[in-house]
Amino acid sequence: MDFTVYKESKVYYRKCISITRNFSRIYWELKDQLLRAALSVCLNIAEGSAKYSDKDFKRYLENSLGSINECFACIDIAFENELISNEDFLILKTMSESVAKQLGGLIKKLRN
């Protein structure tokens, strides 16, 4: 797959795995939700790219966009509960914004 956003979303997923390794057991639901949403970003791009119509591909990209926004909400909650450092929060925030911007650009292209 040759989409930059797909490659970047895989790096993002690995970073999410890395930062959640030390989450306390009481936050397992937040960890699980974050990792599932981050994986969903990658998988929706991959699945959508195999569709034959731009309309179908756009729908999958919109799902990915929803998932990256869900990831950011999880990261924000993790930061507020002091589960991740300010540095990790800022890194993931920047990565989330980059992936979201790329997805938005692809979606916009497919609308035209």
KAZI-V204116 format. One record per helix or strand. SS is the DSSP state (@ for helix, = for strand). FROM is the first residue (numbers start at 0). TO is the last residue. If there is no record, write none. Layout:
BEGIN
SS/FROM/TO
SS/FROM/TO
END
This chain:
BEGIN
@/3/19
@/24/48
@/53/79
@/85/110
END
